[in-house]
């Protein structure tokens, strides 16, 4: 049923594009976009004291993969924590999960981002401009942005009344992806509105390996495919905006549905019978997960005079995640539920957000900004398994930021913020576990401790964060930046109260209710300069963290059946340090060479070991050349080995990968062909969800993308 909607989407978009071809061409649309984006990227680089990378429309189009995070990992300092070949979550300078905020339409994206097997619920086709801010961004974006922010921004509407949009087709060989997206935008006087529909279907992905190892047991891969890793994504979004004089407003509603299968050899107890080829590489049977993310946001903004701007952002999000697996129990007294017997875990997270900001630039060389934001969350659970209890969470913060420009080429900014948060966790009792432990002959004290899988928790947190930074524009195209900031993060519900076997990671994960909030001091510096076709940038950073929370082996054996050792969330003093660099040079008139690299060093000062999930160093050498209506590129990617690992974490060998691609500008369309991992090399992503199972990354992939933009100008 879902496959049939792709041809329907393609047919609709083709009709729109054929009609549009009578009015305009792709060349004009691209010229306008490049001009706007270049000025915006320059403005961000010179105004923000934090190191910021701007992914413009051309960048997002040239490196499009159907997965936004995998596209962004081409930026220095950004890595992708993958769940197979379908979904990913971002890691910035070695930090991920609840330490990186993803902001869209002024509202922070909220899902089950605490889990390594939970991807980012956003439509990659709909990304028009992305700003990645690295470093302590808690001052403006709140507690969960202590590691950085990924901000998704829409392009400004055109001035002329017109109808425009695009149709995109995508196919990938490594997992037989079929995808399509169509968007239509209408600008009419003071109003503009946009609607987009996207859909992707993918099958089991190929890997350059015949076997994998899970819990010391070697398991076969039939046809070199990872069974049951197929899935689909279906997205729809509608946005509208209105502008009259000094007043502007925006409204957006989006729905993202994702379904992806779990490799059965890495879910639960190893069973070779479940790995037999079922003859269908496009089905996603048990076990699998589904996510339905609904989001509605609005922005109201008014400019008073020429200097004071006031804005209000509000949003509602509902994230429903379910993990389904054939009913299994370790307790003889537990029977399958009468309804949804295969629903193992289910989380329903409702989030209400509101933020008010005021900016005043009336004083000469001075600008003041102040704001208040608040968020309320309610998470409810169901299913025959247990990992995370139900909870309610409230967080609010006030901030003030001042910017001083004593000279045209010198900007100094600083600010302070106070956050308050409260979390209430519900108790959860497990009578089946109680009966099991009694039958095993355990004592009353131990039975009582395990019977309550989650004790009631009611914690309050409050703390300050702040920053002081400088931007100094030297002669010509040379910019120096420095930023020193303090940030903090409230512990999440999983860190305080989780207590159960997390399948896939196959370990007993346990929270610590007494955890304190995280605190961090970070010094971030950067230099960027260019002269006569040559540019260079370097961004070193170092950070000290108190009470840095991570999942660590406890040395205690869990009494839960087939659970192994308990991994407990604990706090430690930690150090993060590293740098990103890039070199770019134009030569022989039409060739461009770019070298981009990154390195992250982590250290647990209490245990004297590295932190888990530390990304290895990497380098990318890219050579591009435009030839008439073609653009060619070849790339050599070097991944260093990662031997700096924590206890019970496997080291990862290095790899050298080669990629290539070409784009052809047709009269009314653009065709792109790219090849990743041309040599079909066997390599591992140290951050991958499947790394623990020794599953390598996808093999050789050939990707074809057809993009047809259109525009119809209104007649006067």
C-alpha positions in Angstrom: 0.0 0.0 0.0 2.8 2.4 0.9 4.8 1.6 -2.3 1.9 2.7 -4.4 2.0 6.2 -3.0 5.4 6.9 -4.5 4.4 6.6 -8.1 1.4 8.8 -7.3 3.7 11.4 -5.8 5.9 11.2 -8.8 3.0 11.6 -11.2 1.7 14.7 -9.4 5.1 16.3 -9.2 5.8 15.6 -12.9 2.6 17.3 -13.9 3.5 20.4 -11.9 7.0 20.5 -13.3 5.9 20.2 -17.0 3.5 23.1 -16.5 6.2 25.1 -14.8 8.7 24.6 -17.6 6.9 27.1 -19.7 7.7 29.8 -17.3 11.2 29.5 -15.9 14.4 27.4 -15.7 16.5 25.9 -12.9 19.4 28.2 -13.7 17.6 31.3 -12.4 16.4 29.5 -9.3 19.9 28.3 -8.4 21.4 31.8 -8.9 19.0 33.4 -6.6 19.5 30.8 -3.9 23.3 30.9 -4.0 23.4 34.7 -3.6 21.1 34.7 -0.6 22.8 31.8 1.2 26.4 33.1 0.8 25.5 36.4 2.5 23.7 34.5 5.3 26.7 32.2 5.9 29.0 35.2 6.1 26.7 37.0 8.5 26.5 34.0 10.9 30.3 33.5 10.8 31.0 37.2 11.8 28.2 37.7 14.4 28.3 34.5 16.5 31.2 34.1 19.0 30.6 30.3 18.9 32.0 28.3 16.1 29.2 27.9 13.5 28.9 25.9 10.3 26.2 26.8 7.8 25.0 24.1 5.5 23.5 25.9 2.5 21.0 24.7 -0.1 23.8 23.8 -2.6 25.7 21.8 0.1 22.5 20.0 1.2 21.6 19.2 -2.4 25.1 18.0 -3.5 25.5 15.7 -0.5 21.9 14.6 0.0 21.5 11.0 1.2 17.9 11.0 2.3 19.2 11.2 5.9 19.9 14.7 7.3 22.4 13.6 10.0 24.5 11.6 7.5 24.5 14.6 5.2 25.7 17.0 8.0 28.5 14.7 9.1 30.5 16.0 6.2 30.9 19.2 8.3 34.0 19.1 10.6 33.0 18.2 14.1 29.7 16.6 13.2 29.4 12.8 13.3 26.5 10.4 12.7 25.4 7.7 15.2 23.7 5.3 12.9 20.9 2.8 13.4 21.7 0.6 10.3 21.4 2.5 7.0 18.0 4.1 7.7 18.1 6.5 10.7 20.7 8.4 12.6 21.3 10.8 15.5 23.8 13.7 15.6 27.1 13.8 17.6 28.9 17.1 17.8 32.5 17.2 19.2 31.9 13.8 20.8 28.6 14.8 22.5 25.2 13.4 21.6 21.9 12.3 23.0 20.5 14.9 25.4 23.5 17.2 25.1 22.7 18.3 21.5 19.6 20.3 20.8 17.9 20.2 17.4 15.8 23.3 16.9 13.2 23.8 14.1 11.0 26.8 13.8 12.3 28.1 17.1 11.2 25.0 19.0 13.5 22.3 20.3 12.8 18.9 18.9 11.8 16.5 21.7 11.6 12.7 21.3 13.3 9.7 22.9 16.7 11.0 22.1 18.3 9.3 25.1 18.4 6.0 23.3 21.2 4.9 20.9 18.6 3.2 18.7 16.4 6.3 18.4 16.9 8.4 15.2 16.1 12.0 14.5 12.4 12.5 13.5 12.7 15.1 10.7 12.2 15.2 7.0 15.6 15.4 5.3 13.9 16.6 2.0 12.5 19.6 3.9 15.8 21.0 5.2 16.5 24.3 3.4 19.3 25.7 5.6 21.0 24.3 8.6 23.3 26.0 11.1 25.4 23.9 13.4 26.6 25.8 16.5 29.4 24.1 18.3 30.1 24.6 22.0 28.2 25.6 25.1 24.9 27.0 23.6 22.9 26.7 26.8 22.7 30.5 27.2 20.2 30.9 24.3 18.9 27.4 23.9 18.6 25.9 27.4 20.0 23.1 29.4 20.1 20.4 26.8 22.4 22.5 24.5 25.6 22.2 26.5 27.3 20.5 23.6 25.9 22.5 20.7 22.8 23.2 18.6 21.6 22.1 15.1 19.2 24.7 13.9 16.9 24.1 10.9 15.9 27.3 9.3 13.5 28.1 6.3 14.6 30.3 3.5 13.0 33.7 3.3 10.0 33.9 0.9 10.5 35.7 -2.4 9.3 39.3 -3.0 7.3 38.6 -6.1 3.9 36.8 -6.1 4.6 33.3 -7.6 4.1 29.6 -7.2 7.3 27.5 -6.9 8.6 24.3 -5.6 10.4 21.1 -6.5 10.1 17.4 -7.1 12.8 15.0 -6.0 13.4 11.3 -6.7 16.0 9.2 -4.9 17.2 5.7 -5.2 20.1 3.9 -3.4 21.5 0.5 -4.3 22.9 -0.5 -0.9 19.4 -1.0 0.6 17.2 -0.7 -2.5 15.9 2.7 -1.4 13.0 4.2 -3.4 12.1 7.8 -2.3 10.2 10.8 -3.6 9.3 14.2 -2.4 7.2 17.0 -3.8 6.9 20.6 -2.4 4.7 23.4 -3.6 5.0 27.0 -2.2 2.6 29.8 -3.0 3.6 33.5 -2.3 0.7 35.9 -2.7 0.9 39.4 -1.4 1.3 39.3 2.4 0.8 35.5 2.6 3.0 32.6 1.7 2.3 28.8 2.3 4.2 25.6 1.6 3.2 22.0 1.6 5.5 19.0 1.2 5.0 15.3 1.1 7.9 12.8 1.3 8.2 9.1 1.4 11.0 6.6 1.4 11.1 2.8 1.4 14.2 0.7 1.9 15.2 -2.9 2.2 17.7 -4.9 4.1 21.1 -3.3 3.6 24.2 -5.0 2.2 27.4 -5.3 4.2 30.9 -6.6 3.1 30.8 -9.5 5.5 29.5 -13.1 5.7 29.2 -13.4 9.5 28.8 -11.2 12.6 29.6 -12.0 16.3 27.2 -11.4 19.0 27.8 -12.5 22.6 30.8 -14.5 21.5 28.5 -16.4 19.0 29.3 -16.2 15.3 26.2 -15.8 13.2 25.8 -16.1 9.4 24.6 -13.3 7.1 22.8 -14.8 4.1 23.5 -13.0 0.9 25.6 -10.5 2.8 22.5 -8.7 3.8 21.4 -7.7 7.3 18.1 -9.4 7.7 15.1 -7.4 8.8 16.7 -3.9 8.6 14.2 -2.7 6.0 11.8 0.1 6.8 10.0 3.2 5.6 9.6 6.9 6.3 6.5 9.0 5.5 6.5 12.7 6.2 4.0 15.5 5.5 4.4 19.2 6.5 2.4 22.4 6.0 3.7 25.9 6.8 2.3 29.3 6.3 3.4 32.9 7.0 2.0 36.4 7.0 3.7 39.7 7.0 2.2 43.2 7.2 4.4 46.1 8.1 6.2 45.5 11.3 4.2 42.3 12.1 5.1 38.8 10.9 3.7 35.5 11.9 4.5 31.9 11.0 2.7 28.6 11.5 3.9 25.0 10.9 2.4 21.5 11.3 4.4 18.4 10.5 4.0 14.6 10.9 6.9 12.1 10.6 6.3 8.4 10.6 9.2 6.0 10.7 9.4 2.2 10.8 12.6 0.2 10.9 13.4 -3.4 11.6 16.0 -4.6 14.1 18.5 -7.2 13.1 17.2 -10.3 15.0 20.7 -11.5 15.7 21.2 -8.5 17.9 17.9 -8.4 19.7 17.5 -10.6 22.8 19.0 -14.1 23.1 21.0 -15.3 20.0 19.0 -17.7 17.9 20.4 -18.9 14.6 16.9 -20.0 13.4 15.8 -16.4 13.3 18.6 -15.5 10.8 17.4 -17.8 8.1 16.6 -16.0 4.8 12.9 -15.4 4.5 13.1 -14.6 0.8 11.8 -11.0 1.2 14.4 -8.3 1.7 11.9 -5.4 1.9 9.7 -6.6 4.8 10.3 -5.4 8.4 8.9 -8.1 10.6 9.4 -8.6 14.4 11.4 -7.2 16.0 10.9 -3.6 14.8 10.2 -0.1 16.1 7.8 2.6 14.9 7.9 6.3 15.6 5.1 8.8 15.0 6.1 12.4 15.7 3.5 15.2 15.4 4.6 18.8 15.8 2.7 22.1 15.6 4.5 25.4 16.1 3.9 29.2 15.7 6.0 32.3 15.8 4.6 35.8 16.3 6.9 38.8 15.9 6.6 42.5 16.0 9.1 45.3 15.4 8.6 48.5 17.4 10.1 51.4 15.7 13.5 50.5 14.2 15.2 49.1 17.2 13.0 46.8 19.4 11.9 43.4 18.2 9.7 41.1 20.3 8.9 37.5 19.4 6.9 34.6 20.8 7.4 30.9 19.9 5.0 28.2 21.0 4.8 24.6 20.1 3.2 21.2 20.9 4.9 17.9 20.1 3.7 14.3 20.5 6.2 11.5 20.1 4.9 8.0 20.1 7.6 5.3 20.0 6.9 1.5 20.1 9.3 -1.4 20.1 7.6 -4.6 19.1 8.9 -8.1 19.5 7.4 -11.6 19.6 6.1 -12.0 23.2 8.7 -13.6 25.3 9.0 -13.8 29.1 11.5 -15.1 31.6 8.8 -15.6 34.2 6.5 -18.6 34.2 3.7 -16.6 35.8 3.6 -13.9 33.0 1.1 -14.5 30.2 0.8 -12.5 27.0 -1.4 -9.4 27.2 -4.9 -9.7 25.7 -4.3 -6.7 23.5 -1.1 -5.9 21.5 0.7 -9.1 22.9 3.8 -8.2 20.9 4.2 -4.6 22.2 7.3 -4.9 24.2 7.9 -1.2 25.0 5.9 1.9 24.3 6.5 5.6 25.1 4.2 8.5 24.6 5.9 11.8 25.1 3.8 15.1 25.0 5.8 18.3 25.1 4.5 21.9 25.4 7.0 24.7 24.7 6.9 28.5 24.9 9.6 31.2 24.5 9.5 35.0 24.5 12.4 37.1 23.3 13.0 40.8 23.1 15.9 42.5 21.3 16.8 46.2 21.7 19.4 47.8 19.4 18.4 51.5 20.0 21.7 52.4 21.7 24.7 53.2 19.6 27.1 50.2 19.3 25.1 48.3 21.9 22.5 45.6 21.6 20.6 43.9 24.4 18.5 40.7 24.2 16.5 39.0 26.9 14.2 36.1 27.0 12.2 33.5 28.9 11.3 30.0 27.9 9.4 27.1 29.5 8.7 23.5 28.7 6.5 20.9 30.2 6.7 17.1 29.3 4.6 14.2 30.2 5.8 10.7 29.3 3.6 7.6 29.7 4.6 3.9 29.1 3.0 0.6 28.2 4.0 -2.8 27.0 5.0 -6.2 28.5 8.6 -5.1 29.1 10.0 -2.4 31.3 13.0 0.0 30.8 11.9 3.5 31.6 9.2 4.6 34.0 6.5 7.3 33.4 7.5 10.8 34.4 6.6 14.5 34.2 9.3 17.1 33.6 9.2 20.9 33.8 12.0 23.3 32.9 12.2 27.1 32.5 14.9 29.6 32.1 15.6 33.4 31.9 18.5 34.9 30.0 20.1 38.2 29.2 22.7 38.9 26.5 24.5 42.1 25.6 26.5 42.8 22.5 29.0 45.7 22.2 30.7 46.8 19.0 33.3 49.4 19.9 34.8 49.2 16.4 33.5 48.2 13.1 35.6 45.1 13.1 35.3 44.2 16.8 32.3 42.6 18.6 32.2 41.6 22.2 29.2 39.7 23.6 28.4 38.2 27.0 25.4 37.0 28.9 24.0 35.0 31.8 21.1 32.6 32.2 19.3 30.9 35.1 17.5 27.6 34.6 15.1 25.8 36.9 13.9 22.2 36.4 11.8 19.6 38.2 11.2 16.0 37.3 8.7 13.6 38.9 9.1 9.9 38.2 6.4 7.4 39.0 7.0 4.2 40.9 6.7 0.9 39.1 6.3 -2.5 40.7 6.9 -5.9 38.9 5.0 -8.7 40.6 6.3 -11.2 37.9 9.9 -10.5 38.9 8.9 -10.8 42.5 7.5 -14.3 42.0 10.5 -15.3 39.8 13.1 -14.3 42.5 11.1 -16.0 45.2 11.1 -19.2 43.1 14.9 -18.9 42.7 15.3 -18.8 46.5 16.5 -15.2 46.9 16.1 -13.4 50.3 13.4 -11.0 51.1 15.7 -7.9 51.1 16.9 -8.6 47.6 13.4 -9.4 46.4 12.1 -6.1 47.8 14.9 -4.1 46.2 14.2 -5.6 42.7 10.4 -5.8 43.1 10.3 -2.0 42.8 11.8 -1.5 39.4 11.4 2.2 39.8 11.0 4.2 43.1 9.2 7.5 43.1 11.6 10.4 42.4 10.9 14.1 42.8 14.0 16.2 42.1 14.5 19.9 41.6 17.5 21.5 39.9 18.6 25.1 39.3 21.8 26.7 38.2 23.5 29.5 36.2 25.1 29.4 32.8 26.9 32.2 30.9 29.4 33.1 28.2 31.8 35.8 27.2 33.1 36.0 23.6 34.8 38.2 21.0 34.8 38.4 17.2 37.7 40.3 15.7 37.8 40.9 11.9 41.3 41.5 10.8 42.4 42.8 7.5 40.5 41.5 4.6 39.0 38.0 5.0 40.5 37.1 8.4 38.4 36.5 11.5 39.5 35.6 15.0 37.0 34.3 17.6 37.2 33.3 21.2 34.4 32.2 23.6 34.5 31.1 27.2 31.4 29.7 28.6 29.8 27.8 31.5 26.9 25.5 30.9 24.9 22.9 32.8 22.5 20.1 32.0 19.6 18.6 34.0 19.9 14.8 34.2 17.3 12.9 32.1 14.7 10.5 33.3 16.7 7.5 31.9 19.8 8.7 33.9 17.7 9.0 37.1 15.3 6.1 36.9 15.8 3.5 34.1 16.0 -0.1 35.3 15.8 -2.9 32.8 17.3 -4.9 30.0 17.8 -2.7 26.9 17.6 -5.1 24.0 20.1 -4.5 21.2 22.7 -3.3 23.8 21.9 -6.5 25.7 22.7 -5.1 29.2 20.9 -4.1 32.3 20.8 -0.3 32.4 20.1 1.3 35.7 19.7 4.9 36.6 20.9 6.7 39.8 18.2 8.8 41.5 20.8 10.9 43.5 22.6 12.3 40.4 23.4 16.0 40.4 23.2 18.2 37.3 26.2 18.4 34.9 28.5 21.5 34.9 31.0 22.4 32.2 33.5 25.1 31.4 34.5 25.4 27.8 37.0 27.5 26.0 36.5 27.7 22.2 38.7 29.6 19.8 38.9 29.8 16.0 40.7 31.5 13.1 39.4 31.7 9.6 41.1 33.5 6.7 41.2 33.5 2.9 43.4 35.2 0.3 43.5 34.8 -3.5 41.6 31.5 -3.8 43.1 30.0 -0.6 41.3 29.7 2.7 42.1 28.1 6.0 40.3 27.6 9.3 41.3 26.1 12.7 39.0 25.7 15.7 40.6 24.3 18.9 38.5 23.7 22.0 38.9 22.4 25.5 36.3 21.7 28.2 36.2 20.7 31.9 33.1 19.0 33.2 32.0 18.2 36.7 29.4 15.4 37.3 29.6 14.3 33.7 27.0 11.5 33.5 27.7 8.4 31.5 26.8 4.7 31.5 29.5 2.7 33.3 29.9 -1.0 34.2 29.2 -1.4 37.9 30.9 -4.8 38.5 27.6 -6.1 39.9 25.8 -9.1 38.4 22.2 -8.5 37.7 19.6 -11.0 38.9 17.4 -10.3 36.0 17.4 -13.3 33.6 19.9 -13.1 30.7 20.8 -9.6 31.8 24.6 -9.9 32.5 26.4 -7.1 34.3 24.6 -4.0 35.5 25.6 -0.8 33.7 24.8 2.2 35.9 24.5 5.9 35.1 27.2 7.5 37.2 28.9 10.9 37.4 32.6 11.7 37.0 34.9 14.6 36.3 35.8 14.6 32.6 37.8 16.5 30.0 36.9 17.1 26.3 39.5 18.6 24.0 40.1 18.7 20.3 40.0 20.7 17.1 38.5 21.0 13.6 40.4 22.3 10.6 39.8 22.9 6.9 42.0 24.0 4.0 40.5 25.0 0.6 42.3 26.0 -2.5 41.3 26.9 -6.1 43.8 26.1 -8.8 44.0 25.8 -12.6 40.9 28.0 -12.8 38.3 25.3 -12.4 39.6 22.9 -9.8 38.9 23.1 -6.0 40.6 21.1 -3.3 39.3 20.9 0.2 40.8 19.2 3.2 38.6 18.9 6.4 39.6 17.1 9.6 38.6 16.7 13.2 39.9 15.2 16.4 38.3 14.7 19.8 40.1 13.7 23.0 38.0 12.6 26.0 39.2 11.6 29.5 37.5 10.4 32.7 39.6 12.0 35.4 38.1 9.8 38.1 38.6 6.4 36.4 41.6 7.5 34.3 40.1 6.0 31.1 38.5 7.6 28.0 34.8 8.2 27.8 32.6 5.8 25.9 31.5 6.6 22.3 34.4 8.9 21.6 34.7 9.4 17.8 38.0 8.7 16.1 40.0 11.3 14.2 39.1 11.7 10.5 40.2 13.5 7.4 38.3 14.2 4.1 40.2 15.1 0.9 37.7 16.4 -1.8 38.6 17.5 -5.3 35.8 19.1 -7.4 35.7 20.5 -10.9 32.9 22.0 -12.9 33.0 21.3 -16.7 30.3 23.2 -18.5 27.0 21.9 -17.1 28.7 19.1 -15.1 30.2 19.1 -11.6 32.5 16.3 -10.7 34.0 15.4 -7.4 36.2 12.6 -6.0 36.8 12.1 -2.3 39.3 10.2 -0.1 38.0 9.7 3.5 40.4 8.6 6.2 39.1 7.2 9.5 41.7 6.7 12.2 41.6 3.6 14.5 40.0 4.2 17.8 42.0 2.5 20.6 41.2 5.0 23.3 38.2 3.2 24.6 36.6 2.8 28.1 36.2 -0.5 29.9 34.3 -3.2 28.1 34.2 -1.1 24.9 35.7 -2.6 21.7 38.4 -0.7 19.8 37.7 0.1 16.2 40.2 -0.3 13.3 40.8 2.6 10.9 39.8 2.7 7.3 40.3 4.5 4.0 37.3 5.0 1.8 36.9 6.4 -1.7 33.8 8.2 -3.0 32.9 10.0 -6.3 30.1 11.7 -7.9 28.8 14.0 -10.7 25.9 16.4 -11.1 24.5 17.3 -14.5 22.5 20.5 -14.9 19.8 19.8 -17.5 17.8 22.6 -19.0 14.9 22.2 -16.5 16.3 19.7 -13.9 19.4 18.4 -12.2 20.6 14.8 -12.2 23.1 13.6 -9.6 25.0 10.4 -9.5 27.2 9.4 -6.5 29.1 6.4 -5.4 30.1 5.8 -1.7 32.6 3.2 -0.6 33.7 2.4 -4.1 36.1 -0.3 -3.0 33.3 -2.1 -1.0 35.7 -1.8 2.0 34.8 -3.5 5.3 34.9 -0.9 8.0 33.2 0.0 11.3 31.6 3.2 12.6 32.7 3.4 16.2 29.5 5.2 17.1 27.1 2.8 15.3 24.3 1.1 17.2 25.5 -2.2 15.7 29.2 -1.8 16.4 29.0 -4.0 19.5 27.8 -6.9 17.3 30.8 -6.4 14.9 28.4 -5.5 12.1 30.3 -3.4 9.5 29.0 -0.3 7.8 27.1 -0.6 4.5 29.1 -1.7 1.4 29.3 -0.1 -2.0 26.4 2.2 -2.7 25.3 3.9 -5.9 22.9 6.8 -5.5 20.8 8.5 -8.1 18.9 11.8 -7.4 16.7 13.7 -9.8 15.7 17.2 -8.7 13.2 19.3 -10.8 12.5 22.8 -9.4 9.8 24.9 -10.9 8.6 28.5 -10.7 5.6 30.3 -12.1 5.6 34.1 -11.8 2.2 35.8 -11.5 1.3 38.1 -14.4 0.9 41.8 -13.5 
